[in-house]
């Protein structure tokens, strides 16, 4: 007879996004078992790392920013997962240097990715952007993807004319096995 997996084990192994969402509801934030920390520190189980990047509150606070930045600076599905996870952070609670580092990493994703990760990164910029940083969006104004250009406009409006802001466009988010 096999033991029933713990909630964190179910969360780390979840392969479908609906299954992951259901598992997330059962996991403590942050995970105190050490399993989440071990998964992100080893960075070897792509599915487990992606799940943690999408829900960074499960990670101990000391690991969140570094894990998200590593994901954003990587490629493939972990990059996409990290763009999702940045949106899970409370931007107003971040130290300014951390906020700016995440903003710069998202801008790099937008600049270098015309796919799903670039669109998602553009949708997550707004909460991290300050009024004196709006000019950072200028270099991306000619991005080849309509949804990215729309999201960049909304990020800028969020700090310059919030009453004119429209919802951002989010791309379809595939699970890891179909990415």
N, C-alpha and C positions, 0 to 999 in steps of 0.2 A: 504494500500500500504506500502510495506516495503522499508526501505532505502537501497540504494546500499552500500555494504560493502566497506570500505576504502582499499587501496592497502595493508596496514599492516595487516588488518583483513583477507584478502584473503591469504596473505603469511602465517600467523600463522595457518590458517585452512587447508591449502593445504595438501592433503593426498597422491597424486602421485608425484613422483620425477620430471616428466615433468611439471606438474602443478606448483610445487614449483619453478622450474627454471624460468618459465614464470612469476610467481608472484614476484620473486626476482628482476627481471628487472624493476619492477614498484615501488619498495620500496626505500626510501631514505636511505643512509648510513651515519651515523647511523640514526635509527628511532628517531625522535624527539617528537613523539606523546606520548611516555611513555608506549605504549602497549607492545613493545618488552621487556623493562625493567621489567614491571609488570609480564609478562609471565615467565621470567627466575627467578625472585625473588620469585614467588609463587611455581614454579617447580611442578605444579599440572597437567597441560595439557601436557601430554607426546608428543603429536603431535606438538604442538606449540614450546615446548622446543627443540625437535629434529630438527625442521626446523631452529631454531635460532642457534643451535650448528653446523649445516651444513654450515650456512652462518653467521659466527660470526660478520662480518662487519656491520650487521644490528643492533647489540647490541651497546649501548653506550660503549665507550672504557673502562670505569672503571669496566664494568661487564664481558668483554670478557674472560680474562684469568681465572678468578674464575669459570665462567660457563663451560668453556672447561675442566678445571681440575676436576670439579665435575662430568661432564659427563664421562671423562676418568676413573675416580675412581669408577664409578658406574657399572652398568651391563646392559645387554639387549641392546635394540635399541639405548638408549641414549649414551652408550659407543661407539657404531658404528658411530653414528652421530658426536660425538666429534672427532673421529679419522679423519673423513672427514673434519671437520672444521679446525683442526690444519693445514691442507694443504692449507687452504684459507688465512692463515696469512703470512705476509712478514717476514720470519725468520730473515733476516738481520736488520729489524727494531725493533726487540724485545730487551729489556734489557737482559743482560746475565743471570741474576738469573731467569728470566721468561722463557727464552729459555731453560735453564737447567731443570727447573721444568717440562716443557712440554715434553722435551726429556725423562726424567726419567719416567713420567707417560705413555708415549708411550711404552717405554721398558717394563714396568710392564704389559701393555696390551698384548704385544707380548709374554711375558713369561707365561701369565696365560690364553691365549685364542688361541686355535688352529682353530678357525673358522674365519668368515668374518672379525670381528673386529681385530683379530690378524694380518691377512694378510694386511688389510688396514693400521693399525698402523705401520707395518714394511715398507710400501711404503712411509710413511710420515716422517721417521726418518732422511733421508739424509740431508735436508736443515737445520736441527737443530744440526747436529753432527759436532763437531770440531775435528781436527786432533789428538789432545791429548786425545780424548775420544773414539777412535776407539776400544780400548780394552773392552769397555762396551758391545760390540757386541759378544765377545768371549763366554760368558756364554750361548748365544742363538744359537750357531753354530750347535747344534744338534737338533734344533727345528724339530718336526715331519712333518711339512708342507713344501713341496718343494718351493712353492711361497715365503714363509717367508724367507727361507734360501737364495733364489735368491735375494730378496729385501735387506736383511742384507748385502750381498756381495756388492750390488750396493751402499748402503749407505757408506760402508767403502771405496770403490773405489772413490766415489765422493770427498773424501778429501785426498786420498793418490795417486790416479792415475786417475784423471777425464777423460783422453782420452780413458781409457779402460771401462768406465762405460756404461752400457746398460740400456734401459728403465726398470722401475720397473713394476711389475705385479700387476694389480688392480683386486680385486675380483668383482663379480657381486654384485651390491648394491640394495638390495630389499627396497621397501617402508615399512613404519611402519606396515601397516595392513597385510603384507605378511611375516613379519619377525618371 
